[in-house]
Amino acid sequence: MMPISELLDLPTLADPWPHYAQLRAQGGLLHDPQRGLWVASRAEDVAAVLTHPACRVRPTQEPVPTAIAGSPAGEVFRWLVRMNDATPHPELKPLLQQHLARLDLQRVAALCQARVRDQRVLLQGAAGWQRLASHLPVQLVGELLGFAPAQAACLPAWIAAFVACLSPLSTTTQLQQASDAATQLSLAMDGLMQQPLAEGTPLAALQQAMRAVPGLPDAARHANLLGLLSQTYEATAALIGHAALACRQAGVPLHDPARDWMRWVVESARCYGPVQNTRRFVVEDAEVAGQRLPAGAVILVLLAAAQRDPAANPEPDRFWPERPAPRLFGFGQGAHACPGQALAFTLASSLLREAVPLPMPALPQSVSFLRSLNGRIPDLRQEGFA
């Protein structure tokens, strides 16, 4: 097996897929005794890890990363349901799942259409792709939560700074900026929760349900509304970037009125793996994917490798938008399945549908990916994009 340090470089390689295929061919959970890390790459093993009750999203001895513990960013992190398995999070998870599942996606698509029209001049400028992929989705989710358009337009810059706290690659300066942004975002969320909800706010019912949870601290409410914004920022940037680049890779025009952008975005997520890997921490002795693991074991879960497993998706290396029932792992499974998957796909596909008829900046001849240990996000800031 390749060294773990090289495994963590795969998300930003030009062509990581042969390496993932080699790992799958070795079968089962693989072990790096030098680092004490297990690796899951086959679809059946990845699914087993993601759904195993003993495999948690954080180590029990470090619920908040040491680098941000005690900071405003760490306080937000502490309450995020996607980063925690402890109470009171079991009460919040179903609320998020239920209300996001009830979201009227046609209204979301209509709002995307309206905002692209409002910002068509900016989208045709030099930073058009960056605005489309990273700015507009966060602004739109802010409006869905009840922020006025002018207020929602302030959110993307804060979220861009905040997400740095989620990466172990961040510098001390970036972590401080993340905490400053967390403070601003928490104040914005507090103001939102204090004001009467405008009639027809799409996610008003979610806010009302969160307010009704007895004994739930305001910090938990604020953090998980903020969490919707931070997940949107990373997910849609990757989805939009990969779907747009897939046109060039497939040798087809970016603008095709007959294209089903939803299918295109879903297959881009399956084929190119915006979320390449995640980790799980074993909290008790358990058998996982046929392997007996001790408490304290750490598993690197290669989500992108599983999505190209022929056992999960026939002809996995083929980009096939019409693929029947594509099997995805990048949005998680089990207790930590992302409740915002349908929202992310709707935002990405709707924004692309509305924006690509505009004279957007040309796609670059070559593309690199933002520095990350687990994400594969096209760098939209480079020449040709920004």
N, C-alpha and C positions, 0 to 999 in steps of 0.2 A: 504494500500500500504506500502511496506517496506520503511524504511528511505532512503533518497537519498544517504546518505553516504554508505549504503549497496549496493545500485544500482551500485555505481561506483566501488565496489569491484567485481562485477560479471565477468568482462572480464578475470580475472585471477583465478577464482574459478575452481576447478576440474570439476564440473558439474553445470554450470549455467542454464541449459535448463529448469528444472522444475520451477525455479523462473520466467523465461521469460513467460512460459505457464500460470502461475498464473496471471501475469500482463495482458496478452492478454485476459484472461477470464473475467477480470473486465470491459473491453470494453471502447472505446472512449479515449479521452485525460484525463489522470489522473493528479490530482493537489496535490502538497505538499504545504499547506499554510504556514508552518513554514519556508520553504526555498524559497517560491515564484516561484517554478519550476514546469513546466508542463512536462508530460511524454507521449510519443507516442510509442506504442509497436505493435499494429496490423498493418498488411500490408497496409490496406487502409488508415489508419491514417498517417503512415510513408510516404507513397507516397504523400498524401495531403500536408504534411509539407514540404517535399523536393522540391515540385514543386510550392509552393505558393510564389507569388512575394513579399509579405510582410515579408517573413521569410529569413533573411540574415545570412551570415556565420560569421559576426562579429558585436558586438554592435556598434552603431553609435558613442558613446562617447569614445570607446576604439578600434580604428581600428588596433592598434598594441598592443600586451600584454604589460602591464606596466613594467613587469620585464625586457623586452629587448628593450623598447622604447629608441631611441637615440643611440643604439649600432649598430655595423656592422650587427649583426644578425637581429636586428629590421629593418634595412634598407632593407635587403633582404626580410623579411616578408612583409614589406609595399607594395612591388611590386608584390607579388605572386598572380596570378589570382585566384587561388583556395581559397585564404584567403581574397578576396576583391570583392566588387560589384560596385566599383566606376570607373570612367574614369581614365586613358586610358585603363583600363582592357577590356572593351567590344571590343576593336580592337584586343587585343591579344588572347582572348579566341577562336574566330573562326579560327585564324591562327593555334593555337595548335591543335584544333580539326581536321581541314582539313588535315594538313600535317601528323599527326599521323595516321589518317584514311587511308592515301595513302602509308604508310610505307610498304615496301615489307617484309612481315613476313617470307617468305621463306629464304630471305637473313639473317634475324635475326637468324633463326634456324640454318643456315649454320655457322654463326659466333659463335654461342653457341657450335656447334660441334667442331670447330677449337680450341676454347679456352679451352674446356675440355681436348682435346688431348694435348695441350701445357702444361697444369697444372696437368696432371694425377698423377704425383708423389706427388704433394702437396695435391691433393684431397684424396689420400690414406693415408695421414698422420693423426695425432691425431686431427688436427683442420679441417679435410676435410669437414664436414657438415657446419661449420661456413663459410668457404671459399666459398662453393657452394651457400649457401643461401644469404649471405650478401655481399661478396666481388665481386664475378664474375658478378652478374647482374649490379652493378654500373659501373664496368669497361667496360662491354659490351655497356651500353648506352653511356658512354663517347666516345667509339669508333664510335658509330652511329652518334654522334654529330660532329665528326671530329678529336678528339684527337688521337694522335699516341698511340699504345699499351703501350709504356713505360710511357707516360704521363697519360693515363687513369688508369694505375695501382696505381697512387698516390691518385686518387679521393676517393676510399672507406673509407680510414681513416678520411679524412676531412669530408665526408658526415656523418659518424658515430658520429662525434663530433657535427656537425651542427644540426642534428635532435633533439638534446637535447633542443634546444630553442623552439621547438614545444610542449613540455610537461610542464604542470604546476608543475610536481613533481620534476623538475630539481633543483639541488643545485646552489648556487652562483658560485661555481667553475665550474660546468658543463656549466652554462650560459656564463661564460667568455671563456671557451674553445670553445663553439659554436660560439661566436663572432670572436675569432681568426681563426677558421675554415672558417667562412663566408668571412673573409678578404682574405684568401688564395684561396678560391673557386672563389671569384669575380675577383681576379687577373688572375686566370687561364682562366676564361670565357672571360675576356678582351683580353688576348693573343690569344685565339681561334678566337674571332670575328675580330681581326686585321689581322690575317694571311689569305692568299688565301685558299679557300676551295679545298681540294683534290678532284679530279674528282671521281665521284662515291660515295661520302659520302652520306649515306642513308638519313640523315636529313639536307643535304645542302640546299634544297629548303626552309625549315623552317627558317634557319638562314638568307637566302637571303630575305625572306618575312618580317622577323622582322627588318632587316636593312632598309627596304624600307618604314616602317611606319613613316610618317612625324612627327617630334617633339617628338618622343618616346625617353626618356632618356636611355643612355646605361645601367643605373642601372636596368631598367625594363627588358631589354633584358637579361642581365646577370642573374637576379634573376629567370626568368622563365625557362631558360636553366638549372640553378641549381635546380629549382623545379622538373624538370624531374628526376634528379638524386636522390633527397631526397625521392620522392614518390616511385621510384624504390626500394630504399634501404629497406623501411618498407614493401611495398606490397609483393615483391618477397620473402623476408625472411619468412614472414608468410605463403605465398602460398606453398613454398617448404617444410617448416617444417610440415604443416598440411597434405599435400599430402603424404609425406613419412610416417608420423605416422599413417595415415589412413590405410596403408597396414597392419600394425600390428593389429590395431583395427578390421580390417575386417578378420584377420586370413589368409592373403595371403602373398606369398613371395614378398619382395621388388622388386626383378628383375623378370619380366615376359615379354618376348619379344612380346607377343601379346597384352599387355596393351596399351590402348589409353590414354596416359598421359594427353592429353588436356582435355578429359572428366573427368579424375580423378582429375585434378587440379580445374576445374570449380566446380565440386560437392563438393570438399573440401572447397572451398570458400563459397559455399552455406550452407553447413551443419555445418561448424565449425566457420564461421564468423570472419575472421582475423580482420576486423574493426567492433567492437561491437556496437559502438554508435558514435553519433556526436551531435552537438548542433546547434540550430537555434535561432536567435534573431528577435523578431517581431518589425518592425520599425514604424508601424502605426496601429491604431485600425483596426482589421480585424476579419473576421470569418474564422477559420482554423479548418479543420476536424470536422465541425459542432459545434465548440465552439467559442464563442465570446471572443477574447483576446485583451487586451489593448496594446498600444505601450509600449515597454520595457519588455514585457513578454519573458521568456526564456523557450525553449522547449528542453528537452533531448530526442533525437530520437534514439530509440533502434533498430538499423539496424539488428542485429543478431536475435532479437526476431521476426521481420517481416519475415525474411527468413525461419523461422520455423513455420510460420502461415499456417495452412492447406488451408486457402483461397488463398494463393499465390503458395504453393507447396504441392500437395497431398502427403500423407505419409511423412510429413516433418522430422520426426526423423530417417528415414531410409537413410543410405548412399547408394546412387543409382547412380553410374557414368553414366548409360544409361538414366537417367532422361530426358524426352523430355521437351525442353524449360524451363530450370530452371530459376526461377525469383530471381534476385540478387538485393540487395539494398546497399551492402557494397561499391560499386564504385560510389554511388550517383545517382541522377536523376535530370532532369531539367537543369537549368543554370549551376549547379556545378557538373554535371556528369563528372567523370574522363575520359579524352580523351585517357589515356594510358592503359585502361583496356585490350585491345587485346594484346598490347605489353607486359604487365605484365604476362598474361596467356601464351604467347608464350615463354618468357624467362624462366618461371618456368617449363613448360612442356618440353621444349627442353633440359634444363640443367639436369633435372631428367632423361630423356630418355638416354642422353649420359653418365651420371655419375654412375647410379646405377649398370651397369654391372661391374664397377670397384670394387675392394675389399675395399669398404668404411668402416669407423668405424661402429660398431654395434649401432643400435638404443637403447636408454636407456629403462630400464624396467618401469620407471616412468618419467614423464615430468612435469616441471613447466613452467610458462609463465613469460616473461619479465614484470617488474613492469610498469603498464600503466593504465590510466583511461579510455581509449577507444579502445586499441588494444589487440588482443589475439595472441601473437607471441611466439611460442615455443622457450624456451631458449636453443639454440644450443651450448652454451658454457659449459654446465654441463658435468659431467662424462658420457662417452659414445658418446658424440658429439664432445667435444673439448679437 
